[in-house]
Amino acid sequence: MNDVDLSKKSPENMEYMIDKMKEKLKVLNFDVMKPSHFDDALYDELKDIYEIVMKKQSFSPSEMQAIVEELGNLRKK
């Protein structure tokens, strides 16, 4: 599958998770989700969202909205 060890908190892993979520969610505005926008201290929360996104095959509009809102909450203030 993938050989990325997401148990290690690193900027590279944050970038990997964000890139994979962008692909899966088909985010049109890629500038909205840049690794530099996320606080390293919230790595575990980002990983939780990543795991939820990667488990699902499709998303309803309300699920997409909730995911985007949660990612927005993790952005640096």
One Martini backbone bead per residue (centre of mass of N, CA, C, O) as a GRO file, in nm:
protein
   77
    1MET     BB    1   0.083   0.045  -0.031
    2ASN     BB    2   0.224   0.234   0.202
    3ASP     BB    3   0.550   0.374   0.340
    4VAL     BB    4   0.419   0.561   0.544
    5ASP     BB    5   0.487   0.699   0.872
    6LEU     BB    6   0.232   0.853   1.059
    7SER     BB    7   0.352   0.836   1.358
    8LYS     BB    8   0.534   1.057   1.245
    9LYS     BB    9   0.608   1.380   1.314
   10SER     BB   10   0.589   1.571   1.007
   11PRO     BB   11   0.593   1.772   0.738
   12GLU     BB   12   0.582   1.541   0.530
   13ASN     BB   13   0.327   1.402   0.645
   14MET     BB   14   0.141   1.640   0.617
   15GLU     BB   15   0.168   1.666   0.313
   16TYR     BB   16   0.070   1.386   0.241
   17MET     BB   17  -0.215   1.403   0.365
   18ILE     BB   18  -0.309   1.652   0.211
   19ASP     BB   19  -0.271   1.541  -0.074
   20LYS     BB   20  -0.462   1.296  -0.042
   21MET     BB   21  -0.716   1.461   0.028
   22LYS     BB   22  -0.727   1.629  -0.228
   23GLU     BB   23  -0.769   1.392  -0.416
   24LYS     BB   24  -1.023   1.264  -0.281
   25LEU     BB   25  -1.190   1.551  -0.266
   26LYS     BB   26  -1.139   1.735  -0.506
   27VAL     BB   27  -0.979   1.994  -0.476
   28LEU     BB   28  -0.976   2.294  -0.649
   29ASN     BB   29  -0.841   2.477  -0.418
   30PHE     BB   30  -0.520   2.423  -0.334
   31ASP     BB   31  -0.451   2.679  -0.156
   32VAL     BB   32  -0.624   2.601   0.094
   33MET     BB   33  -0.417   2.335   0.113
   34LYS     BB   34  -0.143   2.387   0.308
   35PRO     BB   35   0.094   2.283   0.518
   36SER     BB   36   0.169   2.577   0.630
   37HIS     BB   37  -0.133   2.617   0.758
   38PHE     BB   38  -0.043   2.405   0.971
   39ASP     BB   39  -0.021   2.291   1.289
   40ASP     BB   40   0.191   2.073   1.441
   41ALA     BB   41   0.018   2.034   1.709
   42LEU     BB   42  -0.226   1.907   1.503
   43TYR     BB   43  -0.151   1.628   1.384
   44ASP     BB   44  -0.357   1.425   1.507
   45GLU     BB   45  -0.608   1.562   1.387
   46LEU     BB   46  -0.525   1.535   1.093
   47LYS     BB   47  -0.502   1.226   1.097
   48ASP     BB   48  -0.796   1.167   1.163
   49ILE     BB   49  -0.913   1.292   0.908
   50TYR     BB   50  -0.756   1.126   0.708
   51GLU     BB   51  -0.869   0.847   0.791
   52ILE     BB   52  -1.162   0.908   0.722
   53VAL     BB   53  -1.126   0.986   0.425
   54MET     BB   54  -0.981   0.712   0.331
   55LYS     BB   55  -1.228   0.514   0.401
   56LYS     BB   56  -1.400   0.659   0.203
   57GLN     BB   57  -1.560   0.674  -0.113
   58SER     BB   58  -1.779   0.895  -0.031
   59PHE     BB   59  -1.947   1.226  -0.032
   60SER     BB   60  -2.140   1.437   0.100
   61PRO     BB   61  -2.199   1.763   0.118
   62SER     BB   62  -2.200   1.767   0.433
   63GLU     BB   63  -1.931   1.619   0.470
   64MET     BB   64  -1.755   1.814   0.318
   65GLN     BB   65  -1.815   2.056   0.496
   66ALA     BB   66  -1.708   1.931   0.762
   67ILE     BB   67  -1.419   1.883   0.669
   68VAL     BB   68  -1.350   2.173   0.593
   69GLU     BB   69  -1.404   2.289   0.874
   70GLU     BB   70  -1.197   2.120   1.029
   71LEU     BB   71  -0.952   2.216   0.868
   72GLY     BB   72  -0.997   2.514   0.940
   73ASN     BB   73  -0.952   2.471   1.253
   74LEU     BB   74  -0.633   2.383   1.200
   75ARG     BB   75  -0.550   2.643   1.128
   76LYS     BB   76  -0.367   2.898   1.143
   77LYS     BB   77  -0.409   3.217   1.309
   0.00000   0.00000   0.00000
